[in-house]
């Protein structure tokens, strides 16, 4: 009788685990929006994070390989602004302001398996992550239009609020391959003011995004996962 009860209880536990796994819908993609602030680092601001922060926003999408790894894409519109003078050790007074577009792809690695309903596999609804990849920066007028590549790197945290809803916070730095993002009609003198020879990432302009995003899961991986949840 004791052995029979033991087998029965074991069977119930296995059934419960299997049911929980079946109810956990795994989705291929996420799609959402992001908003936050952006700031510039370059000839007119070498060292001060968040100086002259301006708004940014856009759309974000992820292709989820597994609970620890995803490929993320973004299209963002952001403002950058800078100013410097003799008090900052700059040769002369100069300032600029312009808008840029950022199109990027990054590989995203979660510290822990990300998900709900499979805790026995180590999944968590909250995880930090790191990200890095390649992108394109397009900065239209004033002055000469700039189109250049950038190298984004960043860190973030994400939280699964509901089975298909995610929120997150991310801070990233975009290292551009141009030294002219800060060159506008009002700041033409920012073209190499220190006469420092540029290298691959040396003496190049960069900009940073600090953003909050909300995404929604799309496209179940298995054919039988047709149940929709909010």
GUVOZA-118868 format. One record per residue (C-alpha): residue number from 1; y, z, x; residue in one letter. Coordinates in steps of 0.2 Angstrom, whole numbers, always signed. Layout:
N
- num/v/w/u/residuo
- NUM/Y/Z/X/A
...
END
This chain:
230
- num/v/w/u/residuo
- 1/+0/+0/+0/X
- 2/+12/+5/+14/X
- 3/+8/-12/+23/X
- 4/+11/-22/+7/X
- 5/+27/-13/+5/X
- 6/+32/-17/+23/X
- 7/+28/-36/+21/X
- 8/+37/-36/+4/X
- 9/+53/-29/+12/X
- 10/+52/-40/+27/X
- 11/+51/-55/+15/X
- 12/+66/-50/+5/X
- 13/+76/-48/+21/X
- 14/+71/-65/+27/X
- 15/+75/-73/+10/X
- 16/+92/-64/+10/X
- 17/+96/-71/+28/X
- 18/+90/-88/+23/X
- 19/+101/-88/+7/X
- 20/+116/-82/+16/X
- 21/+114/-96/+29/X
- 22/+112/-109/+15/X
- 23/+128/-102/+6/X
- 24/+138/-104/+22/X
- 25/+145/-122/+21/X
- 26/+149/-130/+38/X
- 27/+162/-143/+37/X
- 28/+166/-157/+49/X
- 29/+185/-157/+49/X
- 30/+201/-147/+45/X
- 31/+217/-154/+40/X
- 32/+234/-145/+38/X
- 33/+252/-142/+42/X
- 34/+261/-132/+56/X
- 35/+278/-125/+58/X
- 36/+288/-115/+71/X
- 37/+300/-117/+86/X
- 38/+301/-127/+102/X
- 39/+311/-124/+118/X
- 40/+314/-135/+134/X
- 41/+311/-131/+152/X
- 42/+319/-143/+165/X
- 43/+335/-145/+175/X
- 44/+346/-136/+163/X
- 45/+334/-122/+160/X
- 46/+321/-118/+173/X
- 47/+315/-100/+170/X
- 48/+320/-94/+152/X
- 49/+307/-95/+139/X
- 50/+314/-97/+121/X
- 51/+331/-101/+127/X
- 52/+340/-113/+114/X
- 53/+324/-113/+103/X
- 54/+325/-126/+89/X
- 55/+313/-130/+74/X
- 56/+297/-140/+75/X
- 57/+284/-145/+62/X
- 58/+270/-157/+59/X
- 59/+252/-160/+54/X
- 60/+236/-155/+63/X
- 61/+218/-160/+61/X
- 62/+202/-154/+69/X
- 63/+185/-162/+71/X
- 64/+173/-147/+72/X
- 65/+158/-150/+84/X
- 66/+151/-132/+82/X
- 67/+158/-115/+79/X
- 68/+164/-114/+97/X
- 69/+171/-131/+100/X
- 70/+183/-143/+91/X
- 71/+193/-158/+95/X
- 72/+211/-156/+88/X
- 73/+225/-169/+85/X
- 74/+243/-166/+81/X
- 75/+258/-176/+76/X
- 76/+274/-165/+78/X
- 77/+293/-168/+76/X
- 78/+303/-156/+87/X
- 79/+320/-152/+93/X
- 80/+325/-148/+111/X
- 81/+341/-142/+118/X
- 82/+347/-136/+135/X
- 83/+363/-130/+143/X
- 84/+368/-125/+161/X
- 85/+384/-121/+171/X
- 86/+390/-114/+187/X
- 87/+385/-96/+181/X
- 88/+367/-102/+181/X
- 89/+369/-110/+199/X
- 90/+370/-127/+191/X
- 91/+382/-139/+201/X
- 92/+392/-142/+185/X
- 93/+393/-139/+166/X
- 94/+381/-149/+156/X
- 95/+372/-148/+140/X
- 96/+361/-159/+129/X
- 97/+352/-159/+112/X
- 98/+339/-172/+106/X
- 99/+324/-174/+94/X
- 100/+306/-179/+100/X
- 101/+290/-184/+93/X
- 102/+273/-177/+100/X
- 103/+257/-185/+97/X
- 104/+242/-176/+106/X
- 105/+223/-173/+107/X
- 106/+216/-157/+114/X
- 107/+199/-149/+116/X
- 108/+199/-132/+108/X
- 109/+186/-119/+114/X
- 110/+184/-103/+104/X
- 111/+180/-86/+112/X
- 112/+168/-82/+98/X
- 113/+158/-92/+85/X
- 114/+170/-96/+71/X
- 115/+164/-94/+53/X
- 116/+160/-84/+38/X
- 117/+142/-79/+32/X
- 118/+132/-80/+47/X
- 119/+136/-64/+56/X
- 120/+118/-62/+62/X
- 121/+122/-78/+73/X
- 122/+137/-69/+80/X
- 123/+150/-79/+69/X
- 124/+167/-71/+66/X
- 125/+181/-75/+54/X
- 126/+194/-71/+68/X
- 127/+194/-78/+86/X
- 128/+205/-82/+100/X
- 129/+204/-99/+108/X
- 130/+211/-109/+123/X
- 131/+216/-128/+122/X
- 132/+220/-142/+133/X
- 133/+221/-161/+133/X
- 134/+233/-176/+133/X
- 135/+248/-182/+123/X
- 136/+262/-194/+121/X
- 137/+280/-189/+120/X
- 138/+293/-201/+112/X
- 139/+311/-196/+112/X
- 140/+323/-209/+104/X
- 141/+342/-210/+106/X
- 142/+355/-204/+111/X
- 143/+355/-212/+128/X
- 144/+340/-221/+134/X
- 145/+324/-220/+123/X
- 146/+310/-210/+133/X
- 147/+291/-213/+130/X
- 148/+280/-203/+142/X
- 149/+263/-195/+143/X
- 150/+262/-176/+142/X
- 151/+248/-163/+147/X
- 152/+247/-149/+134/X
- 153/+239/-132/+138/X
- 154/+239/-117/+126/X
- 155/+231/-101/+119/X
- 156/+230/-96/+101/X
- 157/+221/-86/+87/X
- 158/+214/-91/+71/X
- 159/+208/-82/+55/X
- 160/+197/-89/+41/X
- 161/+206/-82/+26/X
- 162/+194/-90/+13/X
- 163/+178/-100/+16/X
- 164/+188/-116/+17/X
- 165/+206/-109/+22/X
- 166/+211/-105/+40/X
- 167/+227/-99/+47/X
- 168/+232/-98/+65/X
- 169/+245/-94/+78/X
- 170/+247/-105/+94/X
- 171/+258/-105/+109/X
- 172/+257/-121/+120/X
- 173/+267/-129/+134/X
- 174/+268/-148/+136/X
- 175/+271/-154/+154/X
- 176/+279/-171/+152/X
- 177/+278/-185/+166/X
- 178/+296/-188/+164/X
- 179/+312/-180/+171/X
- 180/+324/-188/+159/X
- 181/+320/-179/+142/X
- 182/+337/-170/+145/X
- 183/+347/-185/+149/X
- 184/+358/-190/+134/X
- 185/+375/-198/+133/X
- 186/+382/-180/+133/X
- 187/+372/-175/+149/X
- 188/+370/-191/+159/X
- 189/+372/-180/+175/X
- 190/+356/-171/+172/X
- 191/+347/-186/+181/X
- 192/+340/-177/+196/X
- 193/+355/-165/+199/X
- 194/+347/-156/+213/X
- 195/+341/-172/+222/X
- 196/+323/-166/+222/X
- 197/+310/-179/+224/X
- 198/+298/-179/+209/X
- 199/+279/-178/+210/X
- 200/+265/-179/+197/X
- 201/+271/-163/+188/X
- 202/+284/-157/+201/X
- 203/+302/-158/+194/X
- 204/+297/-164/+177/X
- 205/+303/-159/+161/X
- 206/+292/-149/+149/X
- 207/+293/-141/+132/X
- 208/+284/-128/+122/X
- 209/+278/-125/+104/X
- 210/+276/-108/+96/X
- 211/+268/-112/+79/X
- 212/+259/-105/+64/X
- 213/+247/-117/+55/X
- 214/+237/-118/+39/X
- 215/+222/-129/+37/X
- 216/+209/-133/+24/X
- 217/+191/-138/+28/X
- 218/+184/-155/+23/X
- 219/+168/-165/+23/X
- 220/+152/-154/+22/X
- 221/+140/-157/+36/X
- 222/+124/-157/+25/X
- 223/+121/-168/+10/X
- 224/+117/-153/-2/X
- 225/+133/-143/+2/X
- 226/+142/-149/-14/X
- 227/+149/-132/-20/X
- 228/+167/-131/-18/X
- 229/+176/-115/-15/X
- 230/+194/-110/-14/X
END
